[in-house]
Amino acid sequence: MSWRLEHRGRALKEKLGESLSTYLKVFSEEETTLKVRVTCVSEGLKVCYSPKLELKRGENLVNLSIQTPSRDMFKSLWLIKVVLEGAGKAEDAYIGVLPVSETASKKTIRQGLRDDRNYSVGAIGFVKTNAYYLSYRWRNGNKERGEFLEISRSSDGLEYSEVKKFCRKDYGYLSFEQSDFAAYPSGVVFLYSADVERRWRIFKVDAEKVEDIELPGVPVIDNAKDPAVAYCSSSGEFIVAYSDCSQPGHDLNIVTTKDFKSFETKVKGLFKSQLRQQGNDWSKKHIHAGSITFSDKYYVLFYDALPEKPSCFGSGWLGIAISEDLKNWIDLTPDKPLWKGSGVDHTFRYVAVYCSPEKYFLYAEEETTPNGRKDTVVYYRA
């Protein structure tokens, strides 16, 4: 092999008022010519690059300058596909641009009850039907971990009022953690995770509308937690990514189902089976699937993880991977996370994304104070 890409994926955050530039790193064993082509770009993106690169021995950079759409063309992730050809071979690379960053507008949706690292509100789920809906759990110290699971409604995606509140003790649960919704033609599916006698399970509730959701649900996946779910209208299937408690670091499984009784496994142990081989050494512990979305013909997985145990019970940093078939994934953040919070552990996790052509909301559980309190926040453009 005369040349190779260091990583096949990169991710950037758009910073309002600033131009974006990035690079792909190529290592070569010989001097040769590399052709560069951008073959698939999300609508509205403009990419400037040199179509030819003279490789020298050692490290080389393919530089790209990116101009994002000015307005009304949001995707969950703007995507660029780059093809590199030379010395008798070709390789694809992918660049993702997140439409928000720290420079976007920000609002705190819910605030932890105490300014303490063991207090948080998050593990977010989201759905948009006739209104915007969020679900989140309250962690009120280690003794009251996952004490409440709450669902709130909004007319604008920014100001939320409570419509449902469930207490773990009413159902014999030891804790709630992440939940998520998926709207489909017959109504809404609500998945939530709960600790039952020291064993995590994922439960399902079917409802005509979000306001009709009632617990307890039906257990559908055992020894698992933190589901992210999306409905694919073309196949009539639900896509579920979740943390497998039987795997090191709670590695992710990705499955599809039409009835939540039989499941087709697309990936078992995403990080061990695929992303480690792409150079990801930072996602080792506390692995979660925050959200599954669609962008152009790609599935987009927002995940979070850590390289080592945090100082408090839970934390994570944001990463992104993409796939065309749910089986083969490209990590866009193999060398480092895309987003960290502040505080003790720099938590930025359990991301939920909503976008229309005119609006973009990124909800997250973010560590916001020096003492480590974690709040539910939204970064948005509208």
SULZIPE-V460566 format. One record per residue. N is the residue number from 1. RES is the residue in one letter. SS is DSSP state (~ for helix, > for strand, _ for the rest). Layout:
n: <N/N>
res: <RES/RES>
ss: <SS/SS>
//
This chain:
n: <1/2/3/4/5/6/7/8/9/10/11/12/13/14/15/16/17/18/19/20/21/22/23/24/25/26/27/28/29/30/31/32/33/34/35/36/37/38/39/40/41/42/43/44/45/46/47/48/49/50/51/52/53/54/55/56/57/58/59/60/61/62/63/64/65/66/67/68/69/70/71/72/73/74/75/76/77/78/79/80/81/82/83/84/85/86/87/88/89/90/91/92/93/94/95/96/97/98/99/100/101/102/103/104/105/106/107/108/109/110/111/112/113/114/115/116/117/118/119/120/121/122/123/124/125/126/127/128/129/130/131/132/133/134/135/136/137/138/139/140/141/142/143/144/145/146/147/148/149/150/151/152/153/154/155/156/157/158/159/160/161/162/163/164/165/166/167/168/169/170/171/172/173/174/175/176/177/178/179/180/181/182/183/184/185/186/187/188/189/190/191/192/193/194/195/196/197/198/199/200/201/202/203/204/205/206/207/208/209/210/211/212/213/214/215/216/217/218/219/220/221/222/223/224/225/226/227/228/229/230/231/232/233/234/235/236/237/238/239/240/241/242/243/244/245/246/247/248/249/250/251/252/253/254/255/256/257/258/259/260/261/262/263/264/265/266/267/268/269/270/271/272/273/274/275/276/277/278/279/280/281/282/283/284/285/286/287/288/289/290/291/292/293/294/295/296/297/298/299/300/301/302/303/304/305/306/307/308/309/310/311/312/313/314/315/316/317/318/319/320/321/322/323/324/325/326/327/328/329/330/331/332/333/334/335/336/337/338/339/340/341/342/343/344/345/346/347/348/349/350/351/352/353/354/355/356/357/358/359/360/361/362/363/364/365/366/367/368/369/370/371/372/373/374/375/376/377/378/379/380/381/382>
res: <M/S/W/R/L/E/H/R/G/R/A/L/K/E/K/L/G/E/S/L/S/T/Y/L/K/V/F/S/E/E/E/T/T/L/K/V/R/V/T/C/V/S/E/G/L/K/V/C/Y/S/P/K/L/E/L/K/R/G/E/N/L/V/N/L/S/I/Q/T/P/S/R/D/M/F/K/S/L/W/L/I/K/V/V/L/E/G/A/G/K/A/E/D/A/Y/I/G/V/L/P/V/S/E/T/A/S/K/K/T/I/R/Q/G/L/R/D/D/R/N/Y/S/V/G/A/I/G/F/V/K/T/N/A/Y/Y/L/S/Y/R/W/R/N/G/N/K/E/R/G/E/F/L/E/I/S/R/S/S/D/G/L/E/Y/S/E/V/K/K/F/C/R/K/D/Y/G/Y/L/S/F/E/Q/S/D/F/A/A/Y/P/S/G/V/V/F/L/Y/S/A/D/V/E/R/R/W/R/I/F/K/V/D/A/E/K/V/E/D/I/E/L/P/G/V/P/V/I/D/N/A/K/D/P/A/V/A/Y/C/S/S/S/G/E/F/I/V/A/Y/S/D/C/S/Q/P/G/H/D/L/N/I/V/T/T/K/D/F/K/S/F/E/T/K/V/K/G/L/F/K/S/Q/L/R/Q/Q/G/N/D/W/S/K/K/H/I/H/A/G/S/I/T/F/S/D/K/Y/Y/V/L/F/Y/D/A/L/P/E/K/P/S/C/F/G/S/G/W/L/G/I/A/I/S/E/D/L/K/N/W/I/D/L/T/P/D/K/P/L/W/K/G/S/G/V/D/H/T/F/R/Y/V/A/V/Y/C/S/P/E/K/Y/F/L/Y/A/E/E/E/T/T/P/N/G/R/K/D/T/V/V/Y/Y/R/A>
ss: <_/_/>/>/>/_/_/_/>/>/>/>/>/_/_/_/_/_/_/>/>/>/>/>/>/>/>/>/_/_/_/>/>/>/>/>/>/>/>/>/>/_/_/_/_/>/>/>/>/_/_/>/>/>/>/_/_/>/>/>/>/>/>/>/>/>/>/_/_/_/_/_/_/_/_/_/_/>/>/>/>/>/>/>/>/>/_/_/>/>/>/>/>/>/>/>/>/>/_/_/_/_/_/_/>/>/>/>/>/>/_/_/_/_/_/_/_/_/>/>/>/>/>/>/>/>/>/>/_/_/_/>/>/>/>/>/>/>/>/>/_/_/_/_/_/_/_/>/>/>/>/>/>/>/_/_/_/_/_/_/>/>/>/>/>/>/>/~/~/~/~/_/_/_/>/>/>/>/>/>/>/>/>/>/_/_/>/>/>/>/>/>/>/>/>/_/_/_/_/>/>/>/>/>/>/>/>/_/_/~/~/~/_/_/_/_/_/>/>/>/>/>/_/>/>/>/>/>/>/>/>/>/_/_/_/_/>/>/>/>/>/>/>/>/_/_/_/~/~/~/_/>/>/>/>/>/>/_/_/_/_/_/_/>/>/>/>/>/_/~/~/~/~/~/~/~/~/~/_/_/_/_/_/_/>/>/>/>/>/>/>/>/>/>/>/_/_/>/>/>/>/>/>/>/>/>/_/_/_/_/_/_/_/_/_/_/>/>/>/>/>/>/>/_/_/_/_/_/>/>/>/_/_/_/_/_/_/_/>/_/_/_/_/_/_/_/_/>/>/>/>/>/>/>/>/_/_/_/_/>/>/>/>/>/>/>/>/_/_/_/_/_/_/>/>/>/>/>/>/>/>/_>
//
